[in-house]
């Protein structure tokens, strides 16, 4: 299992997911109403997969690869990345696994409480009273990975939520959201969608620049060639 965990940690890190930690499924099941599948084992090993702010560059590259903005951009990015890693990781192919995403509902039969999984994986302490988890390096974290790209600015709820990070000195500086990433997760100054639109526009600008440069280069290097 150590080989499996290390292999997945290395591959996920190359895609912006630098939190990949194991936990025992029975520990989770003993604490939660909705259980995880042991897949025929007495006590299977689970893995919680997550990321900190370092994922943003990978997310923007993913967005630039698309022709349009998906309804749930963060969910789409997470799903595409996780499914790709699991499908291409040789160690993972040796095992049966059941993937639970944090957007799965109870009704789907694939629900998982991510804070509890993180708690038993030892990467975060979950406080039931405030329903938040605290990571020893990154600070406060929550089950929700991001908004669904609302088309309008949101109000006081997000304004108050942005203050939670300030109350925790752990991760407040190094891992604090800023720039486009802050505006995406806390759409106060502009909407999340406008952030994504600027990313997509940047892709078009790069494409135009690349095409122009390429054409100029061909003409200059071989001026006698005609189309």
N, C-alpha and C positions, 0 to 999 in steps of 0.2 A: 504493500500500500504506500510505502514511503516513495517508491519509484513513481507510482501513479500521481501522487500529490505534487512531487517535485516537477514532473513533466508538465502537468497542467499549470502549475505556478509559472514556469518559464514561458510557456506558450501564451497564456493569458496576458502576461506582462508585456509581450510584444504587441498586444492589441489594446493596451491602456487599462487593463483590469489587473490591479496590483494587490488585490485582497482575495486570496484563495486559501481558505483555512478549513481543516477537517473538524468534525464533531461526531459524536456517537448518536445515532438516530434514537435510541431508547431514552437517552437523557432528554432529548427534545420532546419525544412522545409523552414522557411522564409529566411534562410541564404544560402541554398544550392539549386543547380539546380536539383539534383536528390533526390527525396523526400523519406522519410520513410513512412511506412504504419501506419495509425491511427487505423486500424482494427475496423472500424465502430464507433470509439469514436470521439468526437469533438476535443479532445486534449489528446492523449494517453501519457503514461509515458514510456520513454525509459531507458535503463540501459547500461552504457559503462562498459565493463569488461576488465581488464588488469592486468599487474603484473610488479614488479620491479625485481631486481637481485635475490631476495629470491626464485624465481621460480626454480632456477637452480637445486637444489637437487631433486625436484619433476620431472624435465625433465630428469635427469640422471637415476632416478629409472624407468621412463617410457621407456627410451631407453634400459635399462637392461632387461626389460620384453619382448622385441621384439627379433625375430630370425634374422632379417636383418634390415639394415638401410633404412627407407623409402625415397622416392624422396624428399619430403619436410618435414623434421623431426619436425621443429617447428610448422608448420601448422597441422601436424598429431597430435602432442601433444595437441595443443590448441583445435582442433576439438574434439578429444576424451574426453578431460576433460570437456569442456563446454557442450557437448551433454550428458555426464554422469550426470553432476550436474543437468541439466534441467530435465532429465528423472527421477531422483530420489528425487527431491525436492518436498515435498508435497504442499507447497504454490504455486510453479510455475505451478503445475498441475491444479490449480484452474483458470488459466488464459490462454487466447490465446496469442501467441507470435510469432514473426517473427525474426529469427536470421540472422544477417548480419555479415559476417567475413571480416576482412580487406583485404583479398586477392580476394574477390568477384569483378569481373569486372563490368563496366557499362553495357556491353552487357548481363551479366547474369540476369539483372533486380533486383539484390540483393546488389547493391553497397551502401556503406556507407562511408562518410568522417569522419574518426575517430578523427582527430584533432578538427573538429567542434563539434562533439558530446562531446568530453572531455571539450571543451571550455564552452559549455552550461551546462555541469554537474558541472562546477565549480572546476574541478580538474586540469585544465591547461589553460593557456592563449595562444591562437593561433595567431601568427603573420603572416599575409598574405604575407608580403614582403619577409621574409626568408623561409616561409612555414614550420616552426618548431613550436612546442608547448613547453611551459615552465611550469613544475609542481613546485609548491612552495616548495616541499620537495625533489623530485627526480631529479629535474633539467630538462635538455633538453630531449625531447622524440620525436619520429617520428612514422609515421604510420606503417612502416615496422618492423615486429617482428624479422626477422632474414633471413639469407641466405638460399638457397635451397641446401646446401651441395655441393658446387662446388668441382670438383676433382683437380683443380689447384689453385695455389696461385693467388690472385688478386693484382692489382697494386696501382697506386697513389690515385685512388678514395677512397678506404678504408683507406689508410694512412692519407689522409686529414680528412676524416670523424671522425677518432679516436681523432682528436684534438678538435672537437666541445665541447666535455664534459669538456675539460680543461678550456674552456672560461667561464664556468658557475660555480661559487663557490657553488651554491645550489646543493647538492647531489654529488659534485665532489669527496669527500672522502668516505663517508659511502656507497654510491650507485654506486661507480665506478666499472666497470667490471674488473676482474682480473683472472689470471690463465686460466683454460680450457675455462671458459665462455668468457673471452676476446678474446682468440684465435679463438673461434667459430664465434663470431660476427665480429671480425676484423682479418681475416685470413692473417696476415702478416708474422709471424714466421713459421706458418704451416697452412695447409688447414683445413677448417671446417670438411671435411670428416675424416681427420686423428684424430681430436678430438673425433668424434663419434666412430671411430674404437677403440680408446684407452678405451672408456667407455665400449664398447661391450667386449673387451678383458678382462677388469677388471671383468665383469660379469662371464666370463669363468674361470678366476682365482679363484673367490669366489666359484664357483660351484665345481671346482676341490678340493679346500681346504675343503669345507663342506663334500664332498663325502669321502675324505680320513679320516677326523676326525671322521665321523659317523661310518665308517667301523672299525676303530681302537677301538672306544668306544664299539661297539658290541662285538668284539673279546675279549676285556679285561674284560668286565663285565660278559660274559657268555662263557668262553673258551671251555666248553665241548659240546656246540651246534655245529652241523655240518649242512651244506647246503644239 
